[in-house]
Amino acid sequence: MGLKDIGEFGFISRISPQCLIRRDGVYKAIGDDSAAFWAAQGELTLLTTDLLVEGVHFYPGVTSGFNLGQKALAVNLSDIAAMGGTAREAFVSLGIPERYSLAYLDDLYRGMQHLAREFSVNILGGDTTGSRQDLIINIALTGSVSENEILCRDRAIPGDLICSTGCLGDSRAGLHLILKSIPRDTPELDKLFQAHVLPRPCLREGRFLAAAGATAAIDVSDGLSSDLSHLLASSGTGARIKAGQLPISAELESFCARFGFDPVEFALAGGEDYTLLFTVRPDEADRLADGYQEEFGSVFRILGEMTDTGRLELVTASESIVPLEPGGWNHFQQDGAS
């Protein structure tokens, strides 16, 4: 059975029962011309959207519909995380080629609903249409955050420490495995593959950092050097990061040793890691680090500091200071899917 056998409204009826995760704040869910919900009182409303296109952002044959559904929602959740917000309501629009089975589409929605339940996010509607060639997934997501806690890109100052909530470069290594059809013959390679196809949004970490006093943040979607450059441009600062302090996983070290790559280059110019890159005042760093470890049982890594030079610089392993050009994912220059 395919989508043409049940039609758009049959499909809506099929996926709707599991889309309302929480009822508070919702006046009308799926089933009317528009969803209706109350915004969180006394808080700012956040709104983000991401578009995923087959052959550009994903290969359906590489990962399951379930994992693709999770990733499609995760990349939106990561934007809300970078603002220090709480995710609220999602709207999913699909352009579906005829070759996609109902079983695959069911699996896609199960993946989205699984992650939505974890973070109490409702799926309140969207749109479904046919596509002549590629599967297209667009999700719009709302969130909320108080004005005095919102994390933005323009509030870092010289002297602030630059930190990351997780490892960098793993997703790029996973993409390399996909594009080169390299078998995942070790647990290390499988973990890198999973880092690419099933990223974890740092929503709870972002909420903690916003409440604890981080000064600015951005999620690492295009790569450390590119996303840090965006933060510098918004804040009107420079930055100096140290190669020896980059958070590089043991799995990435093993991958690079095996295939002849530089793990520092992967960490600097990867993409789709969806860790949070954030800044904090030096005199607040220890307090924030202690609270973070108590809350999450892990540590964040300090990569360097903001400067007043207006330049992005790297301190190499030999202690040389070199200019660092933005590198990583560029939607209009890449050939491979991500």
N, C-alpha and C positions, 0 to 999 in steps of 0.2 A: 504494500500500500504506500502511495506517495502523497505529497502535499496536494496535488491536483484532485485526489480522490475525496478529500475532506474539505478543501477550500480554506480560505483565510480564517473564517469564523469558527470552523471546526477545529483548526489548529489553536486558535485563541482559547477555546473551551478546553482543549486538551492540556495546555500548559498552565492555565490560570489557577487551579486549586492550590498549587504549592508556591505561588508567588507572593502571597500576603504573609510575611513572616511575623510582623507585629501589628496590632490594630491601633495602638495609641497614636493619635495625631492624624489618622486617616479618616476622611469623610467618604470618599468614593475611590475604590480601587479599579481594577480592570472590569470593563463591562459597560462603560458610558462613553460619551464623546471625549471626555477628558477626565483625568484623575483629579481629585481634590483632597488637599491635606493642609493641616495647620503648620505654619512655620514654628520652630522652637521659640518660645517667648523670650524676648530680651537678648537674642543671639543673632549674629550675622548669618545669612544664608549663603552657602557655598554652592557653586554649580560648575561642573566640569563635564567634558565629553571627549571620548576617544573613538576613532574609527579604525577598524582592522579589516584589511583587504587580503583575500586569498592570493598567494604568490608574492605578496609584498611583506606582510606581517606574519604569515603562518602558512604551513603546508598541511592540509588535512590528512594526508596519508602518513604523516610522521607521528602525530599524536592523536589521542582519542577525542571524540566530541566532548566528553566530560571534562578533560583537561583544558580543551580550548575554551569551553564555557567559563571555567574558573579563571583562566588567564584574561579573557575579555573583560570580566568584572574587576579582576585584581588590578589592572592597569589604571582603572578609574579610581578605585579605592586608594591607590598609592598617591594620586593627586590630592585627595582629601586629607590623607595622612600628612603630606608635606605642608599643609596649611594648619596642622594641629587640630583638625576638626573631627567630628563624629559623623559617619556616613548615615544617610537617611533613606532616600527614595531613588530607585533606579528605573530608567525607561530604556527598553531594548528595541532597536529597530534592525530588521534583517532584510537583506536582499538575497534571495535563495534561488540558485540554479535548479533546474528540474531534476538533475541527476542525484540530488541529495535525498536520502531516504528519511522517512518519518522516524525510524529508529535512531538515526544519527542526530536529527534535530531534537528528539526527546533527550538524548544523551547530552547534547549541548546545553539544554535548559537545566537538566539535573546538575550539571557542573556549576552553572551560575547560581542555582538555588542552594546548593551545598555551601558555597562561600557566603552567600547572602545570609543564610541562617547563622553562620559563625559570627557575623558582625551585625546582626539584627537589621538587615537592609531589606526593604520591600521592593519588589518589582511591580510597579503600578501601571505599566502599559508600554506603549511604543508603537511600532508599525511593522507590517510584514508585506513584502512585495516580491515579485519575481525578479531574477537577474539573468541576463542572457549568457553569462560566462562564469563569473566568480562569485563565491560567497562573500558577502559584505556584512560586517557586524558593527553596529554603532550603538554605544551605550552613553546615555546622559545620566549623571548622578548628582543628587543634591546632598549637602551636608550642612552642619551648623557648628559655630564656634563663637565664643564670647569675644567682644571687640578687644578686650585687654589681654587676650591670650593668643590671638591669631598669629601664625607664623607667616611672614612674607619674605620675599627675596631682597628687599631694599633696606633692611634694618641692621645689617652688619657694619661694623666700624673697624678701622685699623687696630690691631692688637687682639681682636677676637680669635679664639682658637677654632680651627676647622676640623669637624669630626664626621665620622661615618658610623651608622648603626650596624653595618655588616660588611662582608667581603665584596670585593670588586673584581670584575673580569670573568667570573664563573659563567655567566650567561653567554658571553661572547664565545667562550670555549665550547659550550653546548651547541651553539649555532654552527661552529666550525665542524663539529661531529656530524651534524645534519647535512650541511652543504656538501661535505666530502664523503658522505655515506660511510663513515668510519664505525665499525661495530663497537658497541659498548661492552667490551669484554672484561672490564674490571669494575668493581664498585665505585672507584674514583671517577671513571668516565660516565657511569650512569648518573652519579650525583650531579655532574656538570650538565648533562642532558636535562635532568629534572629542573635544574636552576633556570634553564631557558624556557622550557615548555610549561612550567608550573611555578611562577614566581609568587612570593609571599608578600602581600602588602603590609607595611609597618604601621598600621592604624593605631594600635595600642601604644607603640613607641612614640608616634607623633603626638598623640594626646598627652602622654607623659611629659615630653620635652616642652610642649607649649605651656603646660601648667607649671613646670619646674623652672622656667626662665631662659630657655634657648632664645637666641636673638633673631635668627633668620634660618630658613630651610628651603630645600628643593629636593625632589626625588631624582634619583639617578636613573633616568630613562634613556638618555642619548649617550651617556658616557661621562666619567668623572671630569675630564678636562673641558668638555663642552658644557656640562651643567654647572660646573663651578664658574665658568666664564659668564654664564647667564646671571649668576648670583653677583659676580663682580660688577657687571654692567648695571644691574639694578641698584646696587649699594654705592656705586662710584668709588670702588676701592681696588686694590691689587691683592694678590695672594702669593704665598710661597709655601709649597708643600714639599715634603721630604720623601724620596723614593723608598728609603728604609723603613718608613712608618706606614706605608700603604697596607691595608688589610687584604692580604693575599692568602687564599686558602691552601691547605696542603694538597687538595685535589688539583688546583690550578698549577701549583708548583710541579706536581707529578706529570700533568698533561704537557706543560711546556718543556720539561726535560725530555719527555718521550718524543715530541714532534718538532723540537728545535725552535720554540718560540721564546720570547722574553716576557715573563710574567708581569713585569712592571708596565710594559707597553700595553698588555691586555687590560691591566687594571686602570690605566689612564684613559684608554680609548676603546672601551668596551661598549656596552649599551644594554638596556633592559635588565639591569640588576635590581632595580626598584628598592635599593636601600635608601635611607634618608641621609642627605648631606646637610649638616647643620652647623651653626656657629654658637659660641657661648663666650661670655666674658671670662677672662683668665681667673679672676678671683671667685668665680662661681663654679669652675670646672670640677673641683674635687667633690663639692656637695652634690652636684648633679650626677657625677659618675657613681658616687656611693648609692644614691637613690635609684639610679638606673639598674645597677647590679642587684640591689635588693628586690626590685620590682620584676626583673626579667631573668635574673640568674646568669647574665652575660655582661660583657663590657663593650663599650663603644671605643673606637680607635681615633686618637688625635692625629691628624694628617699634617698639620702645619698651622699657619696663622694668616690672618688678613693683614695687608700692608697698605701704605698710602701711595704706592708707586703707580697704581693703575695698570700694572703688568701681572700676568700669570707666570710664575717662575717655579722651576723644579730644582731642588737640591739633590744632586746625583749621589750614588754610592761613594764616589771619590770626593764628595763635598764641593764639587763645582756647582755653580749656580747658572742654569741655562734657561732661556725663554721656553715656554711651553705653549704650543699652539693648540687650539681646540681641536679635538679629534673624537671620532666615535660614529654613532649612527646619524646619517643624514637622509631624510625621507626622499630627497630628490637626486641623490647621488649613489644610492646603494643598489646593487644588483640582486642580492640574495634576500630571501624572506627572513623575518626575524620574529 
